[in-house]
Amino acid sequence: MRLLKPLSSLLALSALSALAACATPAPVSTSMADAGAPAPTPNYDWFLNQEARENTLAYGVANSDEVKLKLFCGSGSGALELAAVLEKPSRQLHLESGGDTENYPATSEDAGVTDGHYAEAKARTRDPVFQRFRRLGWIAVWDGDRRRTYAAHPQTRADIERFFVACD
């Protein structure tokens, strides 16, 4: 009988330990990759250019004409001008970031220098899709039924914030 008491206590303790392990929350990761965000694309990134009154944030390849999406703003204006290269002409620019989506009326013309079409639209820095982009560091452009994601590399995430601070 004496042996059963320690054995039953040991079994009860094991059961409680197992239950506690199940109840312990898993560590929460704050990295972009673990949060379901798209991974940055090698050789592509966000590039900031700030001048006295105009700010540009462009996604593409450094020191080239390979640009997929550009955001322009006048300092302190809160207004954005958007320019994207799409495969097909479009009357709207459909953007998404972290579940927020927005469709902006756009004008579209043949890109000329590259294949595709150049779409331009206007937006506001306070639109939810841009506020989410500002927090997450990625935005997607829908080109017909194709979703193209443009994610910042960790070292350029701060440039996205600098751009929005200058625009607001």
Solvent accessible surface area in square Angstrom, and as a share of the most:
residue,aa,sasa,rsa
1,M,192,0.86
2,R,215,0.78
3,L,152,0.75
4,L,107,0.53
5,K,149,0.63
6,P,82,0.52
7,L,92,0.46
8,S,65,0.42
9,S,62,0.40
10,L,105,0.52
11,L,114,0.57
12,A,55,0.42
13,L,111,0.55
14,S,61,0.39
15,A,64,0.50
16,L,112,0.56
17,S,63,0.40
18,A,60,0.46
19,L,116,0.58
20,A,58,0.45
21,A,71,0.55
22,C,111,0.66
23,A,80,0.62
24,T,92,0.53
25,P,114,0.72
26,A,79,0.61
27,P,132,0.83
28,V,136,0.78
29,S,57,0.37
30,T,133,0.77
31,S,54,0.35
32,M,38,0.17
33,A,73,0.56
34,D,101,0.53
35,A,76,0.59
36,G,68,0.66
37,A,16,0.13
38,P,28,0.17
39,A,73,0.56
40,P,40,0.25
41,T,57,0.33
42,P,102,0.64
43,N,125,0.64
44,Y,48,0.18
45,D,12,0.06
46,W,0,0.00
47,F,80,0.33
48,L,42,0.21
49,N,81,0.42
50,Q,85,0.38
51,E,111,0.50
52,A,101,0.78
53,R,199,0.73
54,E,92,0.41
55,N,3,0.01
56,T,18,0.11
57,L,0,0.00
58,A,13,0.10
59,Y,5,0.02
60,G,1,0.01
61,V,46,0.27
62,A,49,0.38
63,N,162,0.83
64,S,54,0.35
65,D,123,0.64
66,E,61,0.28
67,V,42,0.24
68,K,60,0.25
69,L,0,0.00
70,K,62,0.26
71,L,0,0.00
72,F,49,0.21
73,C,6,0.04
74,G,31,0.30
75,S,58,0.37
76,G,50,0.48
77,S,52,0.34
78,G,10,0.10
79,A,40,0.31
80,L,2,0.01
81,E,93,0.42
82,L,2,0.01
83,A,5,0.04
84,A,1,0.00
85,V,39,0.23
86,L,5,0.03
87,E,89,0.40
88,K,120,0.51
89,P,89,0.56
90,S,32,0.21
91,R,219,0.80
92,Q,84,0.37
93,L,0,0.00
94,H,48,0.21
95,L,0,0.00
96,E,24,0.11
97,S,0,0.00
98,G,24,0.23
99,G,65,0.63
100,D,36,0.19
101,T,74,0.43
102,E,59,0.26
103,N,79,0.40
104,Y,15,0.06
105,P,114,0.72
106,A,15,0.12
107,T,98,0.57
108,S,40,0.26
109,E,113,0.51
110,D,100,0.52
111,A,25,0.19
112,G,61,0.58
113,V,134,0.77
114,T,64,0.37
115,D,136,0.71
116,G,16,0.16
117,H,42,0.19
118,Y,72,0.27
119,A,0,0.00
120,E,84,0.38
121,A,8,0.06
122,K,146,0.62
123,A,10,0.07
124,R,127,0.46
125,T,0,0.00
126,R,156,0.57
127,D,27,0.14
128,P,79,0.50
129,V,0,0.00
130,F,0,0.00
131,Q,34,0.15
132,R,70,0.26
133,F,0,0.00
134,R,47,0.17
135,R,143,0.52
136,L,53,0.27
137,G,1,0.01
138,W,14,0.05
139,I,0,0.00
140,A,0,0.00
141,V,1,0.00
142,W,72,0.25
143,D,9,0.05
144,G,59,0.57
145,D,124,0.64
146,R,125,0.46
147,R,102,0.37
148,R,52,0.19
149,T,39,0.23
150,Y,11,0.04
151,A,2,0.01
152,A,0,0.00
153,H,40,0.18
154,P,107,0.67
155,Q,140,0.62
156,T,17,0.10
157,R,75,0.27
158,A,51,0.39
159,D,31,0.16
160,I,1,0.00
161,E,73,0.33
162,R,123,0.45
163,F,0,0.00
164,F,0,0.00
165,V,91,0.52
166,A,26,0.20
167,C,0,0.00
168,D,57,0.30
